C-alpha cells in the first residue's frame, strides 16, 4: 500500500463525526494535502484505477476468455476473429473493436496457436445436412 492509500485508510478508519485535518494527516504520511483531499472526496482516483476502468476486460475476464478459446480449439472449432470479438463484447457488455481482438491475440500468441485447419473429410461432409440438424434438434426439444 502506498502512502496516499495509507493516509486515506487512516482517515476512513476514524469514528463518524470525529474531526480531522487533511493538513495534519498529509504531513504525517508525507503526501500532498490537495491530492489526499481530492482522493478522499472521490474527485480523483489512482492511475491504476483509471487504467482499470479504461480496459474492456479485466485480467480475470481475459483469462476466462483465453480458457474458452482453448476449449473451443480442443473441440475442433478454433474461433475466428469475429467470434472472439463477439465473445469479448458479450463479456464486456459493450462493443469491442477488431483492433482490440488483434491486440488480445498478439498479447497471448504463446497460448493461442493459429494454423490452417485440415479440410473436412467426406464422412463429416455427408453428415452435415440441414435435415440431420433438424432431426437432432427436434430430438433434443422432445426430451
N, C-alpha and C positions, 0 to 999 in steps of 0.2 A: 504494500500500500504506500503510495507516495504521500508527501507531506500535506498536499491540499486535501486529499481524501481523508487523511487522519484528522485534519482540522475540522472538516465538515462532519465527521463522525463525532468528534468531541462536542460540537455544537448541538447535534441531534440527540446526543445522549443526556443532555440536560433535562431537568424536570420541566413540564409545560408551565409557562408563565415565569420561569426563572430568568432573570435578566442576564445579559452577557454583552460584551463589547467585541465587535468584529476586530477592532484595532488590537485589543489585548490577545485575542486568540490567534490573530495573524502573526503577531510578534512572537508568541510562544512557539508557534510551529514554523516560523521563518518563511512565511508566504506573503504574497502581495495582498493587501487588505481588499482592494477593489475586486480582485479575482475571486477571493474567498466569498465576498458578499454576493457577487453575481452567480457563482456556482451554487451557493447555498439557497439563494432565492429562485433558482431554476431558470435564470435568464441565459446562462451559457452551460455548455456541457464539455466534458473532456474530449480530446481528439479521438480517442478510441471509441467513445460513444457515438460521435459524429460519423466516424467511418462505418461503424456497425449499422447505423440507420441508412447509409447510402448503399449498402450491399443488397443485392437481390435475394440471396440466400445466406443464411448463417452457415458457419463452418459445419455444424452438425447436419444441417439440411443438405449441404453439398456431399457429405459422406454418405448419407442415405441415398441420394440420387446416384452416386457412383456405385453403390452396392446394387441398386435396382438395375442399372445399366449392365453390370456384370452378370446379374441373374438372367436378364433377357438374352445376353450374348451366349451364356452357357446353354440356354434353351434353344439356341439356333435362330434367334431373332435379334441380331445386332441392330440397335436403334439408329435411325438416320438423324441428321442434324435437326430436322424439323420435329422429329419425335422427342428429342432431348429438349428442344425449345418448348414444346407442349408440356412435357413433364415439369420442367422448371417453372413455367408460367403458372401451372396449377399449384405447385408448392408455394410459390411466392405470392399468389393471389393478385398478381399483376403481370402484364406482358413483359417478357424479357426479349432482348434482341438476338438476332443471329450472331452479332458480334460477341455477345456475352457467351453464346454457345461455343464459338471459336476459341475464346479465351479460356473457357472452362475445359475444353478438350485439350488445349495446349498445356494448361497447368497440370492436367492429370494424364499426360501422354504415357507415363510409365504404367499406369493402371489400365488405361484404355488402349487396346491393341486394335488398330484398324488394318484390315486386309480385305481383298476381294473374296466374296463368298463363292463357293462352288456352285455350279449350275444345278438346277433341280433335277433329280433323277426321274425316270419315266414313271415309276410306280407312284411317286408322290404327285407327279403331274396328273396322272389318271385319277387319283383320289381327290384332286382339287376341282370340285364341280359345285355349282350353286345348289343343285338338287341334293347332294350329300350333306352340304352345310345345313340346308333347310331340315332334312331329316334329323340331323344331330340336335339342332336347337329345338325342334318340336319334341324330341325325346326328353331333353332337359326341362322344357316347360311343363310336360305332362307329369313329371315326377312329383 
